[in-house]
Amino acid sequence: MKSRKWAFLLGVCLFAVLLIAGLLLTTGERFTAYAPAKQTSHEIAPVTPTPIETDTSDTPAVSETGTVSVLHAFRTDSVEKQVLWQVGKQTIFVQNGQLIYGSGAEAASEQTLYTWNAPLSSQAWLNGEYLLIGTQLISGEGNGDGYRGSWLIIRTSDNPAVFGEQKMFFGPDDLLSTGLAKEPSLFFVQWRNAEMVEEFVLDPSQKQWKKVEGGGIDISSGAVSRTAAEPYQLAEPKVIQLAGESTVYVFTEPSGMIVYYTKPYYMVRRYDGYHLLDAQLMPFLDGRTSQVIGLLQDQSGKEWMSFLSYDPRQADDSFLPGVNRMEKFMQSAFVDEHGTRLRVIETMSSPGDVILCHPFLYHTPSQNHSGVTRFMCNRTTPLKERMRFDREDGTAYSPLELSIKRAIE
């Protein structure tokens, strides 16, 4: 028994010794295998960065269709290709006095859209599918009797082409600021004309610049105009759909709003301090141009209705406290935008009197302050036939038609 016990203990001890030896050997190999190698010290010399020189005047800029691009300035005689628009292999660029459209990599696929006869300073803007290029015809303080700028409108969709050119009394170098509206595509500019800052808008579909009514700023009075090196983006407009195809677009700005529409007539007006709540199309008899009447609200919350083509500063304030209505309407004449002098006339009548009025005459009853009840019968006389203003026989006009023709002429 004792010999077996000693043999068992001896075996256990021998197994423990072999196990410890194996662990030591394994650990030593692991450290040896992954021991870090001796590092060699290297001195790194400091590197001085080399400044990159850029020439922004001849740097090509590529703009994609459907976006509103930033301002791109260039010269028409640039030897380096000035890319103004690119979609895939299609490009519109300026080089050596020519505006070129290319549809591929080969020179044979290029088409000259426009040629400048002299080297000119130019700027370009992209708004949706329309590219606007302005060239400065007269630089510096020189004015002379000619136009200072020439403006090209290029449609980039389908088959790109120049479909509009107009010379104006301002060029791209004369602009104080530019603004872009995405829908509808509009270009807004402000430029200084003597002591006034005038504002114009270009609708590519109309192919001409139009002055923004109410957009003038008198610098001599201390007013400050908008100035910005890059174009500003107008907010998405409020859309008011009128009868037929007439649509009113209202662009809201911090100072007020810009109202724009092209039908029934082309009109754009800035209303500083006002908001347009609603608008309606007001038709007239016998084909006369309809007018757009709007419900306006000023910053105090006061509301009134006025034709949108009129100056809101001439709106009726007769109901405000302290306004002398007799002096305003009966003693002073109001001159409308056509130069017509308007004044209220009170007709004094006695019982039994009959007053014949023109159907287009604005009229209203006055208050009865006599203390005696009085009644007035207001009858309308229908027309026997539809009015005509183009009768072959000049003596066949009715008195009503004749009075209207005389007023129009």
C-alpha positions as CSV (number, residue, x, y, z in Angstrom):
1,M,0.0,0.0,0.0
2,K,2.7,2.4,0.9
3,S,4.6,1.8,-2.3
4,R,1.4,2.5,-4.4
5,K,0.8,5.7,-2.4
6,W,4.3,7.0,-2.9
7,A,4.2,6.1,-6.6
8,F,0.9,8.1,-6.9
9,L,2.4,11.1,-5.2
10,L,5.5,10.9,-7.3
11,G,3.4,10.9,-10.5
12,V,1.4,13.9,-9.4
13,C,4.6,15.9,-8.6
14,L,6.1,14.9,-12.0
15,F,3.0,16.0,-13.8
16,A,3.0,19.3,-12.0
17,V,6.7,19.9,-12.9
18,L,6.1,19.1,-16.6
19,L,3.0,21.4,-16.6
20,I,4.9,24.4,-15.1
21,A,7.8,23.9,-17.5
22,G,5.4,23.8,-20.5
23,L,3.7,27.0,-19.4
24,L,7.1,28.8,-19.0
25,L,8.2,27.7,-22.4
26,T,5.0,28.8,-24.0
27,T,5.0,32.3,-22.3
28,G,8.6,32.8,-23.3
29,E,7.9,32.0,-27.0
30,R,4.9,34.4,-26.9
31,F,6.9,37.4,-25.6
32,T,9.8,36.5,-27.9
33,A,7.5,36.3,-31.0
34,Y,5.8,39.7,-30.3
35,A,8.6,41.6,-28.6
36,P,8.8,45.1,-30.2
37,A,11.8,45.6,-32.5
38,K,14.3,48.2,-31.8
39,Q,13.1,51.6,-33.1
40,T,15.4,53.8,-35.1
41,S,15.1,57.5,-34.3
42,H,14.5,59.8,-37.4
43,E,14.5,63.6,-37.3
44,I,11.6,65.1,-39.4
45,A,12.4,68.5,-41.0
46,P,9.5,71.0,-40.8
47,V,7.6,71.6,-44.1
48,T,6.6,75.1,-45.1
49,P,3.3,75.1,-47.0
50,T,3.4,76.7,-50.4
51,P,0.6,79.2,-51.0
52,I,-1.7,78.5,-54.0
53,E,-2.2,81.4,-56.2
54,T,-5.7,81.7,-57.8
55,D,-7.0,84.1,-60.4
56,T,-10.7,84.4,-59.8
57,S,-11.2,86.4,-62.9
58,D,-10.4,83.5,-65.2
59,T,-11.6,80.6,-63.1
60,P,-14.1,78.5,-64.9
61,A,-17.3,77.8,-63.0
62,V,-19.7,75.0,-63.9
63,S,-23.4,75.3,-63.0
64,E,-26.0,72.5,-63.3
65,T,-29.4,73.1,-64.7
66,G,-32.3,73.4,-62.3
67,T,-30.3,75.2,-59.7
68,V,-29.8,78.9,-58.9
69,S,-26.1,79.7,-59.4
70,V,-23.9,82.3,-57.9
71,L,-22.4,85.1,-59.8
72,H,-19.7,84.2,-62.3
73,A,-17.6,87.1,-63.7
74,F,-15.4,86.8,-66.8
75,R,-14.2,88.6,-69.9
76,T,-15.5,87.9,-73.3
77,D,-12.0,87.7,-74.8
78,S,-10.8,85.1,-72.4
79,V,-8.4,82.6,-74.0
80,E,-9.3,80.0,-71.3
81,K,-12.6,78.3,-71.7
82,Q,-15.2,79.9,-69.3
83,V,-17.8,77.2,-68.7
84,L,-21.2,78.8,-67.7
85,W,-23.4,75.7,-67.8
86,Q,-22.8,72.0,-68.1
87,V,-25.0,68.9,-68.1
88,G,-23.2,65.7,-69.0
89,K,-21.3,66.4,-72.3
90,Q,-23.4,69.4,-73.0
91,T,-21.8,72.8,-72.2
92,I,-22.2,76.5,-72.8
93,F,-18.9,78.4,-72.5
94,V,-17.2,81.6,-73.5
95,Q,-13.9,81.6,-75.3
96,N,-12.1,84.1,-77.6
97,G,-15.1,86.4,-77.9
98,Q,-17.7,83.8,-78.6
99,L,-20.5,82.2,-76.7
100,I,-20.4,78.5,-77.7
101,Y,-22.7,75.5,-77.2
102,G,-21.0,72.1,-77.3
103,S,-22.9,68.8,-77.3
104,G,-19.8,66.5,-77.3
105,A,-16.1,66.3,-77.0
106,E,-15.4,66.9,-80.7
107,A,-15.0,70.5,-82.0
108,A,-17.5,69.5,-84.8
109,S,-20.2,69.3,-82.2
110,E,-19.8,73.0,-81.2
111,Q,-22.2,75.7,-82.2
112,T,-21.6,79.5,-81.9
113,L,-24.6,81.1,-80.2
114,Y,-23.3,84.7,-80.0
115,T,-20.2,86.7,-80.9
116,W,-18.9,89.8,-79.2
117,N,-17.1,92.3,-81.4
118,A,-15.0,93.8,-78.6
119,P,-13.5,92.5,-75.3
120,L,-16.0,93.3,-72.6
121,S,-16.4,92.7,-68.8
122,S,-19.3,90.3,-68.3
123,Q,-21.2,88.5,-65.6
124,A,-23.5,85.5,-65.8
125,W,-26.3,84.1,-63.6
126,L,-28.1,80.7,-64.0
127,N,-31.7,80.4,-62.8
128,G,-33.4,77.1,-63.7
129,E,-33.2,76.6,-67.4
130,Y,-32.4,80.3,-68.1
131,L,-28.9,81.7,-68.3
132,L,-28.6,85.5,-68.1
133,I,-25.4,87.2,-69.4
134,G,-24.7,90.9,-68.9
135,T,-21.9,92.8,-70.6
136,Q,-20.6,96.2,-69.7
137,L,-20.7,98.5,-72.7
138,I,-19.6,101.7,-70.9
139,S,-17.2,101.4,-68.0
140,G,-16.4,103.7,-65.1
141,E,-18.0,107.1,-64.8
142,G,-18.4,107.5,-68.5
143,N,-22.0,107.9,-69.5
144,G,-22.4,109.5,-72.9
145,D,-25.7,109.0,-74.6
146,G,-25.6,105.3,-75.2
147,Y,-26.6,102.2,-73.3
148,R,-24.3,101.1,-70.5
149,G,-25.1,97.4,-70.7
150,S,-26.3,94.6,-73.0
151,W,-28.2,91.6,-71.7
152,L,-28.6,88.2,-73.3
153,I,-31.1,85.5,-72.3
154,I,-30.2,81.9,-73.2
155,R,-32.5,79.0,-72.8
156,T,-30.5,75.9,-71.9
157,S,-33.2,73.2,-72.2
158,D,-33.8,71.3,-75.4
159,N,-31.7,73.0,-78.1
160,P,-29.9,75.9,-76.3
161,A,-30.2,79.2,-78.1
162,V,-30.1,82.9,-77.5
163,F,-33.8,84.0,-77.6
164,G,-33.6,87.5,-76.2
165,E,-31.2,90.5,-76.2
166,Q,-31.9,94.0,-74.7
167,K,-29.7,97.0,-74.1
168,M,-30.3,99.0,-71.0
169,F,-29.0,102.1,-69.2
170,F,-27.3,99.8,-66.7
171,G,-24.7,97.1,-67.0
172,P,-23.6,94.3,-64.7
173,D,-20.8,96.4,-63.2
174,D,-23.4,99.1,-62.2
175,L,-25.5,96.7,-60.1
176,L,-25.8,97.1,-56.3
177,S,-27.5,93.8,-55.8
178,T,-29.2,90.9,-57.7
179,G,-32.0,88.6,-56.6
180,L,-33.3,85.4,-58.1
181,A,-36.8,83.8,-57.9
182,K,-37.0,80.1,-58.8
183,E,-40.7,79.8,-59.6
184,P,-41.5,81.7,-61.7
185,S,-37.9,82.2,-63.0
186,L,-37.2,85.9,-62.3
187,F,-34.0,88.1,-62.1
188,F,-34.2,91.1,-59.9
189,V,-31.5,93.9,-59.9
190,Q,-31.0,97.2,-58.2
191,W,-28.7,99.9,-59.6
192,R,-28.0,103.5,-58.7
193,N,-29.3,106.2,-61.0
194,A,-28.1,109.6,-59.8
195,E,-29.6,110.0,-56.3
196,M,-32.1,107.2,-56.8
197,V,-31.8,103.4,-56.6
198,E,-34.0,101.8,-59.2
199,E,-35.2,98.2,-59.2
200,F,-35.8,96.2,-62.3
201,V,-37.0,92.6,-63.0
202,L,-36.5,90.3,-65.9
203,D,-38.9,87.6,-66.8
204,P,-37.2,85.4,-69.5
205,S,-40.7,84.5,-70.9
206,Q,-41.3,88.3,-71.5
207,K,-37.8,88.8,-72.9
208,Q,-37.4,92.3,-71.5
209,W,-36.6,94.2,-68.3
210,K,-39.4,95.9,-66.5
211,K,-39.1,98.6,-63.8
212,V,-40.4,97.6,-60.4
213,E,-43.1,100.1,-59.4
214,G,-42.6,101.4,-55.9
215,G,-39.0,100.0,-55.8
216,G,-37.2,103.3,-56.0
217,I,-35.1,104.5,-53.1
218,D,-34.1,108.1,-52.6
219,I,-30.4,108.0,-51.4
220,S,-30.4,111.7,-50.6
221,S,-33.1,111.2,-48.0
222,G,-30.8,108.8,-46.1
223,A,-32.5,105.6,-47.3
224,V,-30.3,102.6,-47.6
225,S,-30.5,100.2,-50.5
226,R,-29.8,96.4,-50.5
227,T,-26.2,95.6,-51.4
228,A,-24.7,92.1,-51.8
229,A,-21.9,90.7,-53.7
230,E,-23.7,87.4,-54.3
231,P,-27.3,87.0,-55.5
232,Y,-30.0,86.7,-52.8
233,Q,-32.7,84.0,-53.1
234,L,-36.3,85.2,-52.9
235,A,-38.6,83.0,-50.8
236,E,-41.2,80.7,-52.4
237,P,-44.1,83.0,-53.3
238,K,-47.7,82.9,-52.2
239,V,-49.7,82.0,-55.3
240,I,-53.2,83.4,-55.9
241,Q,-55.0,81.9,-58.9
242,L,-57.4,84.3,-60.5
243,A,-60.0,83.6,-63.2
244,G,-58.8,82.2,-66.5
245,E,-55.0,81.9,-66.7
246,S,-54.2,84.9,-64.5
247,T,-51.9,84.1,-61.5
248,V,-50.6,86.5,-58.9
249,Y,-47.3,85.8,-57.2
250,V,-46.5,87.4,-53.9
251,F,-42.9,87.3,-52.7
252,T,-42.6,88.2,-49.0
253,E,-39.6,90.1,-47.7
254,P,-38.7,91.6,-44.4
255,S,-39.6,95.0,-45.6
256,G,-42.9,94.0,-47.2
257,M,-43.7,92.2,-50.4
258,I,-43.3,92.1,-54.2
259,V,-46.5,91.4,-56.3
260,Y,-46.0,90.0,-59.7
261,Y,-48.3,88.9,-62.6
262,T,-48.2,89.0,-66.4
263,K,-52.0,88.6,-67.1
264,P,-54.3,90.5,-67.7
265,Y,-51.3,92.9,-68.1
266,Y,-47.6,92.8,-67.1
267,M,-47.2,94.3,-63.6
268,V,-44.7,94.1,-60.8
269,R,-44.8,96.4,-57.7
270,R,-43.1,96.5,-54.4
271,Y,-45.2,97.2,-51.3
272,D,-43.0,98.1,-48.4
273,G,-44.9,97.7,-45.1
274,Y,-47.9,95.9,-46.7
275,H,-49.1,92.4,-47.1
276,L,-51.6,91.0,-49.7
277,L,-54.3,88.9,-48.1
278,D,-56.3,88.2,-51.3
279,A,-56.9,89.3,-54.9
280,Q,-59.7,89.1,-57.4
281,L,-59.9,89.8,-61.2
282,M,-62.3,92.6,-61.9
283,P,-63.6,92.5,-65.5
284,F,-64.9,95.5,-67.4
285,L,-67.5,95.9,-70.1
286,D,-66.9,95.4,-73.8
287,G,-63.3,94.0,-73.8
288,R,-61.6,96.7,-71.7
289,T,-58.6,95.4,-69.9
290,S,-59.5,93.8,-66.6
291,Q,-58.0,95.0,-63.4
292,V,-56.7,93.1,-60.4
293,I,-58.0,94.3,-57.1
294,G,-56.4,93.2,-53.9
295,L,-57.1,93.2,-50.2
296,L,-54.1,94.9,-48.5
297,Q,-53.1,95.0,-44.9
298,D,-50.5,97.3,-43.4
299,Q,-48.3,96.7,-40.3
300,S,-50.9,98.2,-38.0
301,G,-53.5,95.6,-39.1
302,K,-55.6,98.1,-41.1
303,E,-57.2,96.5,-44.2
304,W,-58.6,98.0,-47.4
305,M,-59.1,97.2,-51.1
306,S,-57.2,98.8,-53.9
307,F,-56.2,98.1,-57.5
308,L,-52.8,96.5,-57.4
309,S,-51.5,98.7,-60.2
310,Y,-52.0,101.8,-58.0
311,D,-49.7,103.3,-55.5
312,P,-50.7,102.0,-52.0
313,R,-49.5,105.3,-50.5
314,Q,-52.5,106.9,-52.2
315,A,-55.0,104.6,-50.5
316,D,-58.1,106.0,-48.9
317,D,-57.4,107.1,-45.3
318,S,-60.5,109.2,-45.0
319,F,-62.0,107.1,-42.2
320,L,-59.0,107.7,-39.9
321,P,-59.5,110.1,-36.9
322,G,-58.6,113.7,-37.7
323,V,-59.1,113.5,-41.5
324,N,-61.2,116.3,-42.9
325,R,-63.4,114.5,-45.4
326,M,-64.9,117.7,-46.8
327,E,-61.4,119.1,-47.6
328,K,-60.1,115.8,-48.9
329,F,-62.9,114.9,-51.3
330,M,-64.8,118.0,-52.1
331,Q,-62.3,120.9,-52.0
332,S,-59.2,119.0,-53.3
333,A,-58.9,117.2,-56.6
334,F,-57.3,113.7,-56.7
335,V,-55.1,113.0,-59.8
336,D,-55.0,109.4,-60.9
337,E,-52.2,107.7,-62.7
338,H,-53.7,108.8,-66.1
339,G,-53.7,112.4,-65.1
340,T,-57.5,112.6,-64.6
341,R,-58.6,115.1,-61.9
342,L,-61.3,113.6,-59.7
343,R,-63.4,115.5,-57.2
344,V,-66.6,114.7,-55.3
345,I,-69.6,117.0,-56.2
346,E,-72.7,117.1,-54.1
347,T,-76.0,117.4,-55.9
348,M,-78.6,119.4,-54.1
349,S,-82.1,118.4,-55.0
350,S,-85.8,119.1,-54.1
351,P,-88.8,116.7,-53.9
352,G,-89.7,115.7,-57.5
353,D,-86.3,116.2,-59.0
354,V,-84.9,113.6,-61.4
355,I,-81.1,113.0,-61.9
356,L,-79.8,111.0,-64.8
357,C,-76.4,109.5,-64.2
358,H,-73.9,107.7,-66.4
359,P,-73.8,104.0,-65.5
360,F,-70.1,104.2,-64.9
361,L,-70.4,107.1,-62.5
362,Y,-69.5,106.4,-58.9
363,H,-72.3,107.7,-56.7
364,T,-73.7,107.3,-53.2
365,P,-76.4,108.9,-51.1
366,S,-75.4,111.3,-48.3
367,Q,-76.8,111.3,-44.8
368,N,-80.1,113.1,-44.1
369,H,-79.5,115.7,-41.4
370,S,-82.7,117.7,-42.0
371,G,-84.7,115.8,-39.4
372,V,-87.5,115.2,-42.0
373,T,-87.9,111.7,-43.4
374,R,-87.1,111.6,-47.2
375,F,-87.2,108.8,-49.7
376,M,-85.2,108.4,-52.9
377,C,-86.1,106.0,-55.7
378,N,-83.0,104.6,-57.5
379,R,-84.0,103.0,-60.7
380,T,-81.6,101.4,-63.2
381,T,-82.4,101.5,-67.0
382,P,-81.4,98.4,-68.9
383,L,-79.6,98.7,-72.2
384,K,-81.7,98.1,-75.4
385,E,-78.7,96.3,-77.0
386,R,-75.1,95.6,-76.2
387,M,-72.9,98.7,-76.5
388,R,-70.6,99.0,-79.5
389,F,-67.8,101.4,-80.1
390,D,-66.9,100.4,-83.7
391,R,-70.0,101.3,-85.6
392,E,-69.5,102.0,-89.3
393,D,-72.0,104.8,-89.2
394,G,-70.5,107.5,-86.9
395,T,-73.9,109.0,-86.4
396,A,-75.5,105.8,-85.1
397,Y,-73.9,105.9,-81.7
398,S,-76.2,106.3,-78.7
399,P,-75.6,109.2,-76.3
400,L,-74.2,106.7,-73.8
401,E,-71.8,105.2,-76.4
402,L,-70.8,108.6,-77.6
403,S,-69.9,109.9,-74.1
404,I,-67.8,106.8,-73.5
405,K,-65.9,107.2,-76.8
406,R,-65.2,110.8,-76.1
407,A,-63.8,109.9,-72.6
408,I,-61.6,107.2,-74.0
409,E,-60.3,109.3,-76.8
